[in-house]
């Protein structure tokens, strides 16, 4: 079983340690203690918490087969005669989209506006970080 210390969970969720601590203290997130007495969160419990926070995908008003939707703020728009690049900051994630200039103009995308990046891909690369590259989850008993 993988467990995460409070700071590790906060880093993964893109929130402060105080926020995670408040969630635990309020009973929204379950934490136990490791052999050193540090509060830890079971990886399965953390995953369930994150899924619950994501909301109901069926509550969307538009119909789409895409399930990966990241709501964020437009941080950059670079347009040329035909194409455009739109940068969206969605929580801790930067999403860059290349699209037609016409689409950017029709959507009226500007720095500071809210946008949703809808990601639909047949190829998604999933990597597991190595211990030296910042993997913080701990295999436990």
C-alpha positions in Angstrom: 0.0 0.0 0.0 1.2 3.5 -0.8 0.9 6.2 1.8 1.6 9.9 1.6 2.6 12.4 4.3 0.5 15.6 4.5 3.0 17.7 2.6 3.2 15.1 -0.2 -0.6 14.9 -0.5 -0.7 18.7 -0.6 1.9 18.8 -3.4 0.0 16.2 -5.4 -3.3 18.1 -5.0 -1.8 21.6 -5.6 -3.0 22.9 -2.3 -1.3 24.0 1.0 -0.4 21.6 3.8 -2.8 23.6 6.0 -5.6 22.9 3.5 -5.0 19.1 3.7 -4.8 19.3 7.5 -8.1 21.1 7.6 -9.7 18.5 5.4 -8.4 15.7 7.7 -9.5 17.6 10.8 -12.9 18.1 9.3 -13.2 14.4 8.5 -13.3 15.0 4.7 -10.1 13.0 4.2 -8.9 10.1 6.3 -5.4 10.0 7.8 -3.6 7.6 10.0 -0.1 7.6 11.7 3.1 6.0 10.4 5.6 4.4 12.7 7.3 7.8 13.4 3.9 9.3 14.4 3.6 11.4 11.3 0.1 11.7 9.8 -0.2 9.8 6.5 -2.9 9.4 4.0 -3.5 6.0 2.2 -3.1 6.4 -1.6 -6.4 4.6 -2.2 -8.2 7.1 0.1 -6.5 10.0 -1.5 -7.5 8.8 -5.0 -11.1 8.4 -3.9 -11.1 11.9 -2.4 -9.7 13.5 -5.6 -12.4 11.6 -7.7 -15.1 12.9 -5.4 -13.8 16.5 -5.7 -13.8 16.3 -9.5 -17.6 16.5 -9.5 -20.1 14.6 -11.6 -19.1 14.3 -15.2 -22.7 13.8 -16.1 -23.6 17.3 -14.9 -22.0 18.9 -17.9 -24.5 20.6 -20.3 -22.6 19.8 -23.5 -22.4 16.3 -24.9 -18.9 14.9 -25.6 -17.0 11.7 -25.5 -14.0 13.6 -24.0 -13.6 13.0 -20.2 -10.5 15.1 -19.6 -11.7 18.7 -19.0 -9.4 21.2 -17.3 -11.0 24.5 -16.4 -8.6 27.4 -16.1 -7.6 30.9 -16.9 -6.1 32.0 -20.2 -2.6 33.3 -19.6 -1.4 33.9 -23.1 -2.7 34.2 -26.6 -0.3 34.5 -29.6 -1.9 34.9 -33.0 -0.5 35.1 -36.5 -2.3 35.3 -39.8 -3.6 31.7 -39.7 -2.8 29.9 -36.4 -2.8 30.8 -32.7 -1.4 29.5 -29.5 -3.5 29.6 -26.3 -2.0 28.9 -22.9 -4.3 27.9 -20.1 -3.3 27.6 -16.4 -5.6 25.0 -14.9 -4.6 24.7 -11.2 -0.9 23.6 -11.2 -1.1 22.5 -14.9 -0.2 24.6 -17.9 -2.0 23.5 -21.0 -1.0 24.8 -24.5 -3.3 24.5 -27.4 -2.6 25.3 -31.1 -5.7 26.2 -33.1 -6.8 28.4 -35.9 -6.9 32.1 -35.4 -10.5 32.0 -36.5 -11.4 29.7 -33.6 -9.6 32.0 -31.1 -11.5 35.0 -32.5 -14.9 33.1 -32.5 -14.4 32.0 -28.9 -13.2 35.5 -28.0 -10.2 34.0 -26.1 -8.2 36.7 -24.3 -5.7 36.8 -21.4 -7.7 36.6 -18.2 -10.8 34.8 -19.6 -11.9 31.5 -18.3 -11.7 28.5 -20.7 -11.9 24.8 -20.5 -9.3 22.6 -22.1 -10.9 19.4 -23.4 -8.4 16.7 -24.0 -9.2 13.8 -26.3 -6.3 11.7 -27.3 -5.7 8.2 -28.5 -2.2 8.2 -27.1 -1.6 9.2 -23.5 1.9 8.5 -22.0 1.8 7.6 -18.3 5.1 7.7 -16.4 5.9 6.7 -12.9 8.5 8.9 -11.4 11.7 7.3 -10.2 12.8 7.6 -6.5 15.4 10.2 -7.5 13.0 12.2 -9.6 10.8 13.2 -6.7 8.6 10.1 -6.1 7.2 10.7 -2.6 4.7 8.0 -2.2 5.9 5.3 0.2 5.1 1.6 -0.1 3.9 0.5 3.3 2.5 -2.6 4.9 
